[in-house]
Amino acid sequence: MHPEFKQSFMFKSVKSNKISEHIVEQIRNAIFEARLKPGDKLPPEKELMKTFHVSKATLREALRSLEILGFLEIRKGASGGACVTEVDMTTARDSFANFLLFKNLSLSNLSEVRLILEPYVAEKAALAITEEGLKRLEKLNKECDYIIKHYIPIESRKNEIEYHRIIGSISGNPILMFILDFVENLLIDTKEILQPSKEFSQKF
């Protein structure tokens, strides 16, 4: 029995044509239900193989899938193993972006989402922003204004993203934070590819 948690009630053996998917589902559910938390280490391979009644290849396929999704970090060496990690913003954003790659996304689509959300988020931020946060936004606004006037699109990337990320973080809503961060990154990536007019960049 692994010392960090009771494996017997955590997982069940699996029998299916898609065995690895069932392993992924069980471990994800354990994370969602907080039975497994970031930093927890899964039992050794042999114990997991015995618990799930699967081969080493099937188990590794499932663990690799969870690693790609951002739920696990597979560490090598004598003290290594599979550890639970918190899915970061970049991993979540990349997964969503892969979905939208097939949806004929346009600059207008992205700009519309920003125009709908940001007035509400900005209102919340205005009521909660600190003096330090306000100074940071003022500095970024001046930098972005200079970059747009001199049409330096590559250099504006990090400043634009940071500006909208700060506004989103002040809202305290993780969903709004993610959506604004995602839209801003995707909007800038799309601008670099499509190279819209200077007037469009100034407006959006």
N, C-alpha and C positions, 0 to 999 in steps of 0.2 A: 504493500500500500504506500503510495507516495505521501510524504509527510505534510504537503501543503494543502491538500484537500481530499475529501472522501471520493475517490474515483468510482466506487461501486454504484453510487446513485447519480453521478455526474453524466456518465456515458453508458450506452447500450451497444451490444453487438449489432452489426448491420448485415442485411442480406438483400441484395438487389443487383440489377445489372449496372447500376451507377453507384457503386459502393462509396467511392471517394466523395461524391456529392453529399451523401448522407452523413459522412464524417464531418465535412465542412459545415453542414447545417447544425449538427449537434454542438460543435465547438462554438460556432457563432451564437447560437441560442444561449449557451452557458455564459458568454460574454455579455450579451444583451440583458440577461437576467441578473447580472452582477455576481454570478457564482464564480466567474473568472474575471479578474481585474488586471489592468495594466501593471506589468511587473511580475505577475504570477508565471511560474514555470510549469509547463506541462510535464507529465511523467516521462521517463525514458521511452525510447521507441519500442523496446520489447514489451513493456507494460501496456502501452497503447495498442500494439498489435494483438496482444492477448485479450484486451478489453473489447476491441472492435471485431475480433476474429478475422483479421485481414493480413495480407502479406506486407512485407516491408515496402515493396514498390507502390502498392495502393495507398498505404499510410503516407508515404513521402509525397505522393501526388496530391493528396488532400492538404497536407501541411504546406506544400509549395503554393497551392491555390490561395490559402489563407494568408500566406506571406505576400503574395502579389496584391491581394485585396487590402493589405495594410493591417491585418489583425494580429499577425505574428512576426517575430523576428527570429530567424533560424541562426543560432550561434554555433560556431564550430569549436572543436577542441575538447579536452577532457572535462571542462566545466561548462560546455555548451549545451545546446538543446533548443527547444521551441519555447519562446517567451511571449506572453501576451503584450501587445503594444496598442496604444491609442492611434486610431486612424487619423493621419494628419491632413491638413487642408489641401496640400498638394496632391496627395493620392486621391482624395475624394473629387477634387476639381478635374483631375486627369480622366477619371472614370466617366464623369458627366460629359466632359468634352468629347470623349470617344463616341458616346451615344449621339451627340449633336452633329458629328462629322457627316452623318448620313441624312441630315435633315435640311440640306440646302439653306443653311443659316445665312442671314444677311446682316449688314451693319444696322439697317433699320430695325430688325428684330431685337438686336441687343440694345440699341439706343432707346427703344420703346420701353423695355423692362426697366432700364435705369430711370427714365423720366417718370415712370409710374411709382417706383419705390423710393427714390431719393428724397422727394419733398417730405414724405412722412418720416423717414429716418433722420433727415436734417432737423426737422422740428423737435424730435426726441433728443437729438444730440445738443441742440441749442439750449435745452432746459437742464442738461446734465453735464455739459462740458466744463472742465476745470480751466483755470487760468493758463496752466502749462500746456494743456491740450489746444487751447485757442491760439497760443503763440506758435505752436507747431504747425497748425493749419494755416496761419497767416504766412509763415515762412514758405511752406509748400506751395501756397497759392501764388506767391510772388515768383517762385522758381518756375512753376508751370506756365504762368503768364509770359515770362521772359522766353521760355523755350518755344511756346506756341507762336509768339510774335516773330521769332527768328527761325521758325519752322525747323526745329531740331527733333524730329519724331523719335529717334532711337533713345536719346538722352532723357526724354520725358517719361519713358516707361515706368521706372521705379517711383518717380514722384507722383504720377497720377494714381498708381495703384495704392501707394501709401496714404494719399489724401483720402481716398474713398474707404480704405480699410480702417482708418482712424474713426471716421464718421460712423461706420458700421459697428465698430467695437464699442463705441459709446452707447449705442442703443441697448446693449446688454442682451440682445436676442441672437442666439447662435445661428438660427436659420437665416435671418437677415444678413448677418455677418458673412455667412457662406455665399449667399446669392450675390451680394454686392461684390465680394472678392472675386467670385467666379466670372461674373459679367464683365467686370473691369479688366481682368486678365485676358479674357477672350476677345473683348472689344479692341484692346490694344494689339493683340496678335493679329486680328483680322485687318486692322488698319495697316499694319506693316505689310501684309500680303496684298491688299487691294489698293493701297496708296490713294486714299480719298483726297479730295481737294482741301486746301488750307481752310476754306470757309467751313467745311464739314467738321474738321478737327477742332476749330475754335468753338463750334456750337456744341459738340459732343466730346 
